[in-house]
Amino acid sequence: MNSRSSQLFATAQQRVPGGVNSPVRAFRNVGSKPFFVARAEDAKIWDVDGNEYIDYVGSWGPAILGHAPKVVVDAVREAATRGLSFGIPNPPEVEMAELICNWMPSIEKVRMVNSGTEATMSCIRLARGFTRRDKIIKFDGCYHGHVDALLVKAGSGALTHGRPDSAGVPQAFVDLTVSLPFNDVDLVRKAFRENKNEIAAVILEPIPANAGLYFPQKDFLFILRDECTKYGALLIFDEVITGFRVARGGAQQIYRVKPDLTALGKVIGGGLPVGAFGGRAEIMDKLSPDGPVYQAGTLSGNPLAMAAGLAQLRELERIDGWKVLEELGEQFEEIVRAAIAKAKVDLTFHRIGSMFCLFFAGSPIVDLATAQRSNLKMFTTFFHACLKRGIYFAPSQFETGLISTQHTPKDIERTGVIICEVMETMTTT
């Protein structure tokens, strides 16, 4: 008998390209079809067939307080009674701007948009307008949304489906984008020397989380900061995932590096569509209506998204959410490393705070090339075995797992038991 999810997917394929509204949801990288979610609460989701899962995807990042947290739902409900959209300034926009600037010292002014892609796209345009240069340096495996100039050796869905580049991107755009291996400072220095007075900006995820999860090596971010300053380029941190998740002030707080511009999203919308970008006032003042760099959006600063985001961020601060997430992350790491110690396959586990990735490959993993050594067939086996037992990890080796404040120690313990069970089964077959 066909499941309700299968029926829905069959219908969706007739009307929606690939049956999904974002490629990684198609589950093609794990050789199956997606399930459809009926509802979600706390750290769990239920599909339309009644199956329950402990969720480690969290809507790909926004659900840091878990699904449907009361404080956020109440804030959205109250805001909705006053109107869904105004297309004119509203007080929560100002409150959100004040909060972001107070929590991230590198941001002196900020503008709200509707997605992380919009935020990175706007950062690139602003950097080019400010510097009057055209070329951009990015890093292999770092995903910055579906922006033409940045879909060059990208991560996330583009990487998952074996097409790191995209059709429809003009060669002229590609020619303006220099993509380098992450953590390779020598090539960064060489790129600046060979493109003197041409580099507008360097953009990166300070903690890459779209080709699995790996980390900047010692001094890498400091050297990027120095090179950008030396050559008059802007340093852009894409903190759409890490912003307000790894720390109150994002990855830039952890590594103590101040970028010129920062892109934000995910957590700041509480589950509603949102994005933001901000930075030094002298740069942000180049935006219209004050400056020559045009950027606009009908739904930017939407009152529901602002209400949801403000409620979520204030609750995170009230409960010291980052301490809670670190404690849960430590418990999760201890359990996973115990399972790895018993396994007879090459595995590498990375974690920072509530973000994690289990690579089916040996260490070290420091960039896209080393992440791509992963055994994708083995990951697929692991994914389906966990899903069958009620644990939902991202349907791709090249995505990051996420823990919320609503994951309980009991949830983590159960997940650990299942991981050990699955590993044992994989080792003996």
Phi, psi and omega per residue, in radians:
M1 nan 2.340 3.098
N2 -1.220 2.443 3.079
S3 -1.357 2.870 3.086
R4 -1.104 -0.653 3.089
S5 -1.059 -0.762 3.138
S6 -1.089 -0.706 3.130
Q7 -1.137 -0.769 3.131
L8 -1.114 -0.702 -3.124
F9 -1.170 -0.675 3.099
A10 -1.069 -0.733 3.106
T11 -1.171 -0.762 -3.129
A12 -1.045 -0.662 -3.121
Q13 -1.121 -0.383 3.106
Q14 -1.361 -0.396 -3.015
R15 -2.137 -0.333 -3.086
V16 -2.131 2.283 3.126
P17 -0.929 2.086 -3.118
G18 1.252 0.008 3.141
G19 1.391 0.078 -3.087
V20 -2.423 2.785 3.132
N21 -1.770 0.111 2.989
S22 -2.744 2.254 -2.892
P23 -0.966 -0.705 -3.038
V24 -1.144 -0.325 3.124
R25 -1.242 -0.220 -3.052
A26 -1.276 -0.256 3.107
F27 1.139 0.281 -3.112
R28 -1.175 -0.535 -3.117
N29 -1.216 -0.286 3.078
V30 -1.957 0.288 2.980
G31 1.126 0.594 -3.136
S32 -2.558 -2.967 3.118
K33 -1.937 2.648 -3.098
P34 -1.290 2.708 2.936
F35 -1.647 2.754 -3.135
F36 -1.858 2.343 -3.071
V37 -1.566 2.328 3.090
A38 -1.612 -0.696 3.136
R39 -2.827 2.905 3.131
A40 -2.565 2.514 3.125
E41 -2.682 2.344 -3.133
D42 0.981 -2.121 -3.100
A43 -1.778 0.266 -3.048
K44 -2.193 2.672 3.027
I45 -2.262 2.666 3.113
W46 -2.193 2.278 3.132
D47 -1.489 3.052 -3.047
V48 -1.198 -0.192 3.093
D49 -1.716 0.092 3.057
G50 1.580 0.079 3.129
N51 -1.377 2.433 -3.118
E52 -1.843 2.426 3.136
Y53 -2.352 2.491 2.881
I54 -1.403 2.162 -2.947
D55 -1.740 2.143 3.057
Y56 -1.990 0.389 3.072
V57 -1.862 -0.697 3.023
G58 1.004 0.778 -3.117
S59 1.025 0.513 3.129
W60 1.134 0.458 2.984
G61 2.373 -0.677 -3.043
P62 -1.130 -0.533 -2.974
A63 -1.415 1.002 -3.105
I64 -1.249 -0.450 3.048
L65 -1.667 0.240 -3.036
G66 1.510 -3.116 -3.121
H67 -1.489 2.435 3.061
A68 0.892 0.835 3.095
P69 -1.092 2.378 -3.042
K70 -0.970 -0.722 -3.076
V71 -1.093 -0.615 3.138
V72 -1.368 -0.777 3.130
V73 -1.042 -0.743 3.136
D74 -1.117 -0.684 -3.138
A75 -1.153 -0.702 3.123
V76 -1.193 -0.743 3.141
R77 -1.045 -0.777 -3.130
E78 -1.158 -0.744 -3.139
A79 -1.116 -0.661 -3.103
A80 -1.084 -0.526 -3.138
T81 -1.201 -0.313 -3.126
R82 -1.690 -0.095 -3.136
G83 2.275 2.512 -3.056
L84 -1.540 -0.503 -3.124
S85 -2.848 2.477 -3.076
F86 -2.040 -0.580 -3.052
G87 1.163 0.407 3.136
I88 -2.645 2.690 -3.052
P89 -0.943 2.531 3.093
N90 -2.397 2.661 -3.042
P91 -0.960 -0.721 -3.112
P92 -1.041 -0.468 3.072
E93 -1.053 -0.743 -3.119
V94 -1.221 -0.701 3.103
E95 -1.061 -0.760 3.140
M96 -1.145 -0.728 3.125
A97 -1.071 -0.755 3.118
E98 -1.088 -0.769 -3.108
L99 -1.104 -0.843 -3.112
I100 -1.058 -0.785 -3.129
C101 -1.155 -0.603 3.112
N102 -1.253 -0.626 -3.079
W103 -1.465 -0.468 -3.139
M104 -2.104 1.694 -3.050
P105 -1.028 -0.395 3.130
S106 -1.249 -0.293 -3.094
I107 -1.749 1.992 3.104
E108 -1.703 -0.537 3.040
K109 -2.442 2.616 -3.060
V110 -2.489 2.569 3.048
R111 -2.173 2.383 -3.142
M112 -1.486 2.485 3.033
V113 -2.350 -2.853 -2.992
N114 -1.978 -0.055 3.128
S115 -2.843 2.869 3.065
G116 -1.123 -0.664 3.099
T117 -1.026 -0.784 3.133
E118 -1.089 -0.634 -3.130
A119 -1.158 -0.840 -3.127
T120 -1.187 -0.694 3.102
M121 -1.009 -0.757 -3.124
S122 -1.200 -0.642 3.082
C123 -1.051 -0.759 -3.130
I124 -1.119 -0.819 3.130
R125 -1.071 -0.748 -3.128
L126 -1.136 -0.726 3.123
A127 -1.079 -0.726 3.116
R128 -1.168 -0.708 3.123
G129 -1.168 -0.647 -3.105
F130 -1.258 -0.762 -3.072
T131 -1.549 -0.307 -3.038
R132 1.038 0.656 3.062
R133 -2.188 2.910 -3.012
D134 -2.008 -0.513 -2.991
K135 -1.457 2.604 -3.138
I136 -2.214 2.427 2.962
I137 -1.787 2.234 3.005
K138 -2.241 -3.098 -3.081
F139 -2.225 2.444 -3.109
D140 -0.937 2.266 3.080
G141 1.581 -0.300 3.063
C142 -1.355 2.201 -3.116
Y143 -1.849 2.249 -3.104
H144 -2.172 0.584 -3.116
G145 1.539 3.060 -3.063
H146 -1.545 0.951 3.096
V147 -1.561 2.311 -3.058
D148 -0.859 -0.913 -3.047
A149 -1.196 -0.277 -3.062
L150 -1.894 -0.011 3.061
L151 -1.525 0.945 3.096
V152 -2.160 1.980 -3.062
K153 0.877 0.885 -3.081
A154 -1.510 2.994 3.109
G155 -1.929 -2.698 3.138
S156 0.986 -2.362 -3.053
G157 -1.039 -0.627 3.135
A158 -1.074 -0.712 3.127
L159 -1.315 -0.716 -3.105
T160 -0.965 -0.677 -3.074
H161 -1.662 0.296 3.000
G162 1.309 0.260 -3.140
R163 -2.280 1.388 -3.105
P164 -1.092 -0.301 3.065
D165 -2.018 2.912 -3.049
S166 -2.173 2.446 2.941
A167 -1.119 2.641 3.127
G168 1.594 -0.053 3.082
V169 -1.675 2.009 -3.113
P170 -1.042 2.511 3.122
Q171 -1.026 -0.556 -3.141
A172 -1.063 -0.615 3.102
F173 -1.208 -0.731 3.141
V174 -1.080 -0.668 -3.118
D175 -1.122 -0.351 3.138
L176 -1.638 0.025 -3.106
T177 -2.040 2.119 3.088
V178 -1.782 1.986 -3.138
S179 -1.847 2.207 -3.046
L180 -2.140 2.775 3.043
P181 -1.143 2.366 3.087
F182 -1.091 2.513 3.092
N183 1.334 0.079 -3.136
D184 -1.720 1.613 -3.076
V185 -1.240 -0.541 -3.133
D186 -1.095 -0.720 3.132
L187 -1.240 -0.547 3.058
V188 -1.096 -0.839 -3.139
R189 -1.085 -0.711 3.116
K190 -1.106 -0.736 -3.136
A191 -1.086 -0.704 3.109
F192 -1.150 -0.724 -3.137
R193 -1.119 -0.714 -3.058
E194 -1.409 -0.211 3.138
N195 -2.208 0.787 -3.051
K196 -1.036 2.297 -3.139
N197 1.123 0.350 3.123
E198 -2.070 -0.342 -3.070
I199 -1.467 2.042 3.103
A200 -1.409 -0.676 -3.042
A201 -2.814 2.754 2.918
V202 -1.957 2.175 3.116
I203 -2.064 2.408 3.118
L204 -2.783 2.775 2.853
E205 -1.433 2.058 -3.129
P206 -1.048 -0.506 2.959
I207 -2.179 1.717 -3.087
P208 -1.031 2.203 -3.063
A209 -2.314 0.353 -3.140
N210 -2.157 0.204 3.008
A211 -2.393 0.796 -2.875
G212 1.556 -2.552 3.117
L213 -2.483 2.081 3.028
Y214 -2.485 3.069 -2.868
F215 -2.192 2.696 3.033
P216 -1.204 2.330 3.110
Q217 -1.355 2.968 -3.029
K218 -0.867 2.219 3.047
D219 1.243 -0.024 -3.096
F220 -1.021 -0.841 -3.117
L221 -1.201 -0.620 3.096
F222 -1.119 -0.708 -3.140
I223 -1.160 -0.694 3.069
L224 -1.046 -0.752 3.111
R225 -1.037 -0.795 -3.116
D226 -1.150 -0.742 -3.114
E227 -1.153 -0.717 3.108
C228 -1.091 -0.765 3.121
T229 -1.106 -0.767 -3.120
K230 -1.050 -0.714 -3.039
Y231 -1.785 0.105 3.063
G232 1.297 0.420 3.088
A233 -1.732 2.817 3.100
L234 -1.655 2.526 3.053
L235 -1.769 2.117 -3.109
I236 -1.983 2.145 3.031
F237 -1.715 2.154 2.989
D238 -1.551 1.726 3.138
E239 -1.914 0.584 3.109
V240 -1.019 -0.689 3.113
I241 -1.582 -0.815 -3.010
T242 -1.381 -0.385 -3.084
G243 -1.063 2.109 -3.131
F244 1.145 0.159 3.057
R245 -1.828 -0.931 -3.101
V246 -1.331 -0.362 3.106
A247 -2.935 2.888 3.124
R248 -0.990 -0.661 3.140
G249 -1.829 0.314 3.078
G250 1.322 -2.975 -3.123
A251 -1.112 -0.548 -3.132
Q252 -1.133 -0.462 3.039
Q253 -1.236 -0.749 -3.107
I254 -1.120 -0.788 -3.048
Y255 -1.630 -0.098 3.063
R256 1.011 0.757 3.072
V257 -2.131 2.279 -3.077
K258 -1.795 1.929 3.078
P259 -1.347 2.931 3.072
D260 -1.442 -0.619 3.111
L261 -2.373 2.611 3.118
T262 -2.347 2.353 3.026
A263 -1.770 2.374 -3.108
L264 -2.256 2.863 3.090
G265 -3.108 -2.639 3.007
K266 0.893 -1.692 -2.999
V267 -1.031 -0.579 -3.033
I268 -1.310 -0.022 3.097
G269 -1.954 -0.052 3.107
G270 1.043 0.315 -3.141
G271 1.958 -0.153 3.080
L272 -1.711 2.753 -3.107
P273 -1.059 2.234 -3.062
V274 -2.852 2.755 2.989
G275 -2.836 2.923 3.085
A276 -2.804 2.676 2.999
F277 -2.495 2.526 -3.090
G278 -2.788 3.018 -3.131
G279 3.025 -2.654 -3.124
R280 -1.045 2.454 -3.076
A281 -1.033 -0.700 -3.093
E282 -1.128 -0.484 3.081
I283 -1.397 -0.852 -3.100
M284 -1.095 -0.472 -3.141
D285 -1.241 -0.115 3.061
K286 -1.389 -0.168 3.116
L287 -1.310 2.582 3.018
S288 -1.163 2.564 0.210
P289 -1.528 -0.072 -3.117
D290 -1.399 -0.599 -3.040
G291 -2.141 -3.035 -3.022
P292 -1.518 -0.110 -3.095
V293 -1.584 1.990 -3.049
Y294 -1.485 2.398 3.055
Q295 -2.769 2.370 -3.103
A296 -2.706 2.928 3.097
G297 -3.001 2.152 -3.097
T298 -1.002 -0.745 -3.055
L299 -1.732 0.114 3.128
S300 -1.040 2.353 -3.102
G301 1.269 0.461 -3.138
N302 -0.896 2.299 -3.033
P303 -1.092 -0.529 3.099
L304 -1.235 -0.770 3.123
A305 -1.111 -0.703 3.125
M306 -1.139 -0.734 3.138
A307 -1.113 -0.763 3.138
A308 -1.110 -0.809 -3.112
G309 -1.138 -0.763 3.123
L310 -1.092 -0.730 3.128
A311 -1.091 -0.738 -3.105
Q312 -1.186 -0.803 -3.118
L313 -1.136 -0.712 3.134
R314 -1.185 -0.604 3.091
E315 -1.209 -0.690 3.072
L316 -0.991 -0.758 -3.139
E317 -1.213 -0.703 -3.094
R318 -1.065 -0.736 -3.079
I319 -1.638 0.086 -3.029
D320 0.903 0.990 -3.037
G321 -0.994 -0.548 -3.095
W322 -1.215 -0.560 3.051
K323 -1.196 -0.739 3.100
V324 -1.048 -0.809 -3.108
L325 -1.137 -0.663 3.117
E326 -1.144 -0.717 3.128
E327 -1.119 -0.755 3.095
L328 -1.157 -0.673 3.114
G329 -1.115 -0.702 3.097
E330 -1.095 -0.735 3.113
Q331 -1.101 -0.776 3.139
F332 -1.080 -0.783 -3.123
E333 -1.095 -0.743 3.142
E334 -1.028 -0.749 -3.125
I335 -1.191 -0.774 -3.110
V336 -1.165 -0.720 -3.138
R337 -1.152 -0.567 3.066
A338 -1.131 -0.693 3.109
A339 -1.175 -0.701 3.128
I340 -1.088 -0.682 -3.110
A341 -1.076 -0.518 -3.122
K342 -1.555 -0.347 -3.062
A343 -1.284 2.665 3.134
K344 -1.924 0.565 3.092
V345 -2.275 2.780 3.124
D346 -1.290 2.129 3.141
L347 -2.433 2.543 3.058
T348 -2.335 2.262 -3.121
F349 -2.005 2.236 3.072
H350 -2.087 2.469 3.078
R351 -2.637 2.497 2.900
I352 -2.491 2.054 -3.084
G353 1.014 -2.119 -3.090
S354 -1.679 0.165 3.137
M355 -1.873 2.421 -3.111
F356 -2.654 2.829 3.017
C357 -2.667 2.335 3.036
L358 -1.837 1.877 3.120
F359 -1.549 2.350 3.023
F360 -1.551 1.124 -3.122
A361 -2.815 2.765 3.080
G362 -1.354 2.844 3.110
S363 -1.517 2.877 0.017
P364 -1.502 2.668 3.013
I365 -2.107 1.940 -3.003
V366 -2.240 -0.099 -3.113
D367 -2.816 -3.080 -3.107
L368 -1.087 -0.752 -3.086
A369 -1.055 -0.742 -3.141
T370 -1.293 -0.553 3.074
A371 -1.143 -0.601 -3.104
Q372 -1.294 -0.030 3.010
R373 -1.307 -0.146 -3.060
S374 -1.045 2.534 3.101
N375 -1.448 1.740 -3.045
L376 -1.232 -0.540 3.094
K377 -1.133 -0.728 3.136
M378 -1.190 -0.685 3.082
F379 -1.058 -0.740 -3.138
T380 -1.039 -0.757 3.096
T381 -1.055 -0.786 3.134
F382 -1.088 -0.806 -3.103
F383 -1.016 -0.874 -3.076
H384 -1.200 -0.624 3.118
A385 -1.133 -0.685 3.104
C386 -1.224 -0.760 -3.131
L387 -1.057 -0.724 3.123
K388 -1.049 -0.523 -3.109
R389 -1.682 0.157 3.041
G390 1.599 0.358 3.090
I391 -2.056 2.096 -3.109
Y392 -1.835 1.847 2.962
F393 -1.742 2.876 3.125
A394 -1.028 2.445 -3.095
P395 -1.396 0.817 3.115
S396 -2.864 2.424 3.032
Q397 -1.096 -0.451 -3.015
F398 -1.756 0.709 3.011
E399 -2.295 2.877 -3.099
T400 -1.819 2.390 3.046
G401 -1.409 2.640 -3.050
L402 -2.373 2.353 3.105
I403 -1.844 2.528 3.090
S404 -1.954 2.942 3.098
T405 -1.194 -0.237 -3.137
Q406 -1.633 -0.070 2.939
H407 -1.197 2.216 -3.125
T408 -1.644 2.791 3.027
P409 -0.938 -0.579 3.102
K410 -1.164 -0.687 3.070
D411 -1.063 -0.793 -3.123
I412 -1.111 -0.754 3.139
E413 -1.084 -0.782 3.119
R414 -1.084 -0.725 3.111
T415 -1.054 -0.748 3.129
G416 -1.082 -0.733 3.114
V417 -1.051 -0.756 -3.118
I418 -1.196 -0.717 3.099
I419 -1.048 -0.770 3.110
C420 -1.067 -0.758 3.131
E421 -1.083 -0.775 -3.130
V422 -1.168 -0.748 3.126
M423 -1.057 -0.735 3.137
E424 -1.106 -0.726 3.113
T425 -1.119 -0.731 -3.126
M426 -1.171 -0.611 -3.109
T427 -1.226 -0.582 -3.057
T428 -1.581 -0.140 -3.132
T429 -1.769 nan nan
